[in-house]
Amino acid sequence: MVALWYVAIALLTELVASQSIGPCTGGILLGSFQRPSHLVSGDVYAKDQRTLCITGFSYDGSAPDAFFWAGTNGAPSDNGQIIPYATADSSRFSSRKLGAHLEQDITLRLPDGLKARQIRWLSVWCRSFAANFGHLIINVDLSGLPDSSALAAPAAPQTRNAYVIGAITNGPHSLRTGRIILLDERTVRIEDLVYDGQGPAAQWTVGKGRPSPNGIKLVDENGQSAVVREYNVETVELTIPDPAVTFRDVDYISLYCFPFQADFGSIVIPDAVKQPGLLAPALTPAVIGRNCETLSPSVFNVAWHIDPSTSRIVFTLTGAVDRGTYLSFGLSGSNRRSTMDNADVVVAWIDQQTGVVFAVDYTLVDRSQVLSINNTNTNTNTTQNS
């Protein structure tokens, strides 16, 4: 029996202006990222006890769960915490996972209770794989830094308007939010999100009528529509991926649990903001079918997107495999249900003798031992293991 949850909604409509954090300048040089991977680079400065700056920050954005991560003892490890950040043109600090950056200036805002003088290391850290993509050990005495200094003056307001439509309170799994703001006709910002992450396969959706499995899944800044993780007073920005659909075309925003067809919390899109021309055109490009799912935590992730130039679906497998083991992912042999019969499957492995990486396309034609599977794709791609 599925429990039905009813969520109290605070409704209001408010006009707000978007402003920028501005550039990050000045401070004490702490050093540069060491032992980098995924193209991580940048110089780190301490501006005050709450603010760090990174100049020329770069990262390829390819990891599934990477954040700015800091700890107060030892070396980079799971024993750290997420550090909110903002680019020069951001309107507020966010704890969202890192996307791609190329030589950008980044401002880090330390959480309440954490001072710069307490930090022993700063890392670009992937939680899914417990991987350090580059770090800085802080050996500089920062006890003389002021507790806080004013951030650079915000840039002039942008020409677009944004509308506060309300908040979600008292939801299951500790769900609650601060302001929910429509930034433009396809982008929503959810401030101060709290959610324990324990709901199975819950995702943010929009749709017509009441929340249902037919809703459109929203994507994050990286174009991913992943299951919603745990949030602790964090801010996220989400986008309707279909460029043909805007908030004028839908009636709600919902955190929807697909396995139990349950609305964990939703808010109605007011008719007042559906007037033509009231919401500005989206400033973010449309994302066509980019998704990422964790199939086995810390072991296996799969991502896919539609290449608009070829109309092909491109899959990427990311995982931690030893020699003699493999990763496998494929499309069901049925359009109606999940089945391995007649499935189109890619199997990837590292050859134990040569160290060469193989990715081979198979069609599964029966339920016999693996040796009886016929390889129907003669194009086998191999690359040297690096």
Backbone hydrogen bonds, N-H to C=O, Kabsch-Sander energy under -0.5 kcal/mol:
donor,donor_aa,acceptor,acceptor_aa,energy
3,A,1,M,-0.5
5,W,3,A,-0.5
8,A,169,T,-0.7
10,A,167,A,-1.7
11,L,9,I,-0.8
12,L,165,I,-0.9
14,E,164,V,-1.2
16,V,162,A,-2.6
18,S,160,R,-0.5
21,I,90,S,-2.6
22,G,88,A,-2.4
25,T,23,P,-0.6
28,I,46,A,-2.7
30,L,44,V,-3.2
31,G,44,V,-1.1
33,F,42,G,-1.4
34,Q,135,H,-3.8
37,S,133,F,-2.5
40,V,37,S,-1.5
41,S,58,S,-1.4
43,D,55,T,-2.0
44,V,31,G,-3.2
45,Y,53,C,-3.3
46,A,28,I,-2.3
47,K,45,Y,-0.6
47,K,51,T,-2.5
48,D,51,T,-1.5
49,Q,146,P,-2.6
51,T,48,D,-0.5
52,L,108,L,-2.1
53,C,45,Y,-2.7
54,I,106,I,-2.9
55,T,43,D,-2.5
57,F,104,Q,-3.4
58,S,41,S,-1.9
59,Y,101,H,-2.5
60,D,38,H,-2.5
67,F,125,W,-2.2
69,W,123,S,-2.7
70,A,81,Q,-2.1
71,G,121,W,-1.7
80,G,78,D,-2.2
81,Q,70,A,-1.9
83,I,68,F,-2.4
85,Y,94,S,-2.6
86,A,107,T,-1.8
88,A,105,D,-0.7
90,S,87,T,-1.7
94,S,85,Y,-2.4
95,S,235,T,-0.5
98,L,66,A,-3.2
101,H,59,Y,-2.6
104,Q,57,F,-2.6
106,I,54,I,-3.0
107,T,86,A,-2.9
108,L,52,L,-3.3
109,R,84,P,-2.1
110,L,50,R,-2.9
110,L,108,L,-0.6
114,L,111,P,-2.0
115,K,113,G,-0.5
116,A,49,Q,-1.2
118,Q,115,K,-1.5
119,I,115,K,-0.7
119,I,116,A,-0.9
120,R,71,G,-2.6
121,W,71,G,-1.5
122,L,136,L,-2.0
123,S,69,W,-3.1
124,V,134,G,-2.4
125,W,67,F,-2.4
125,W,123,S,-0.8
126,C,131,A,-2.8
127,R,65,D,-2.4
127,R,125,W,-0.7
130,A,126,C,-0.7
131,A,126,C,-1.7
133,F,124,V,-3.1
133,F,131,A,-0.6
135,H,34,Q,-1.8
136,L,122,L,-2.5
138,I,120,R,-2.4
138,I,136,L,-0.5
139,N,137,I,-0.8
142,L,140,V,-0.7
145,L,142,L,-1.6
155,A,20,S,-0.5
158,Q,18,S,-1.7
162,A,16,V,-1.8
163,Y,182,L,-2.1
164,V,14,E,-2.5
165,I,163,Y,-0.5
165,I,180,I,-2.8
166,G,180,I,-0.7
167,A,10,A,-1.3
169,T,8,A,-1.8
171,G,175,L,-2.7
174,S,171,G,-0.5
175,L,172,P,-1.6
176,R,194,V,-1.9
177,T,168,I,-2.7
178,G,191,E,-3.8
180,I,166,G,-2.4
181,I,179,R,-0.6
181,I,189,R,-3.0
182,L,163,Y,-3.1
183,L,181,I,-0.9
183,L,187,T,-1.9
184,D,187,T,-1.4
185,E,280,A,-2.6
188,V,238,L,-2.7
189,R,181,I,-3.1
190,I,236,V,-2.9
191,E,179,R,-2.6
191,E,189,R,-0.6
193,L,234,E,-4.3
194,V,176,R,-2.7
195,Y,231,Y,-2.3
196,D,173,H,-2.4
202,A,199,G,-0.8
203,Q,256,Y,-2.4
205,T,254,S,-3.0
206,V,216,I,-1.8
207,G,252,Y,-0.9
215,G,212,S,-1.7
216,I,206,V,-3.4
218,L,204,W,-2.7
219,V,239,T,-2.5
220,D,224,Q,-2.3
223,G,220,D,-2.2
228,V,202,A,-3.0
231,Y,195,Y,-2.6
233,V,193,L,-0.9
234,E,193,L,-1.8
236,V,190,I,-2.2
238,L,188,V,-2.9
239,T,219,V,-2.7
240,I,186,R,-2.5
245,V,242,D,-1.9
247,F,185,E,-2.5
249,D,246,T,-1.8
250,V,247,F,-0.5
251,D,207,G,-3.4
252,Y,207,G,-1.1
253,I,267,I,-2.0
254,S,205,T,-2.7
255,L,265,G,-2.8
256,Y,203,Q,-2.9
256,Y,254,S,-0.9
257,C,262,A,-3.2
258,F,201,A,-1.6
258,F,256,Y,-0.8
261,Q,257,C,-0.6
261,Q,258,F,-0.7
262,A,257,C,-1.8
264,F,255,L,-2.4
264,F,262,A,-0.8
265,G,255,L,-0.8
267,I,253,I,-2.2
269,I,251,D,-2.2
273,V,270,P,-1.2
274,K,271,D,-1.7
275,Q,272,A,-0.6
278,L,275,Q,-2.1
279,L,275,Q,-0.5
280,A,161,N,-0.5
287,V,241,P,-0.5
288,I,286,A,-0.5
289,G,287,V,-1.0
291,N,289,G,-0.5
291,N,304,W,-2.8
293,E,302,V,-2.8
295,L,293,E,-0.7
295,L,300,F,-1.7
296,S,300,F,-2.0
299,V,296,S,-2.6
300,F,296,S,-2.7
301,N,318,T,-3.2
302,V,293,E,-2.5
303,A,316,T,-2.6
304,W,291,N,-2.0
305,H,314,V,-1.8
306,I,288,I,-1.7
307,D,305,H,-0.6
307,D,312,R,-3.0
310,T,307,D,-1.1
311,S,307,D,-2.7
312,R,307,D,-0.7
314,V,305,H,-3.3
314,V,312,R,-0.6
315,F,313,I,-0.5
316,T,303,A,-3.1
318,T,301,N,-2.8
320,A,299,V,-2.0
321,V,319,G,-0.7
324,G,350,I,-1.1
325,T,322,D,-2.0
327,L,348,A,-2.7
329,F,346,V,-2.0
331,L,344,D,-2.5
333,G,339,T,-1.8
334,S,337,R,-0.5
339,T,337,R,-0.6
342,N,364,L,-2.7
343,A,340,M,-2.0
344,D,331,L,-1.7
345,V,343,A,-0.7
345,V,362,Y,-2.8
346,V,329,F,-3.0
347,V,360,V,-2.6
348,A,327,L,-3.1
349,W,358,F,-1.9
350,I,325,T,-0.7
351,D,349,W,-0.5
351,D,356,V,-2.9
355,G,351,D,-2.0
357,V,383,T,-2.3
358,F,349,W,-2.9
359,A,381,N,-1.4
360,V,347,V,-2.5
362,Y,345,V,-3.7
363,T,374,N,-1.3
364,L,343,A,-2.3
365,V,363,T,-0.7
372,S,369,Q,-2.1
373,I,370,V,-2.0
374,N,363,T,-0.6
376,T,374,N,-0.8
377,N,361,D,-0.9
378,T,376,T,-0.6
380,T,378,T,-1.1
381,N,359,A,-1.2
381,N,379,N,-0.6
383,T,357,V,-1.8
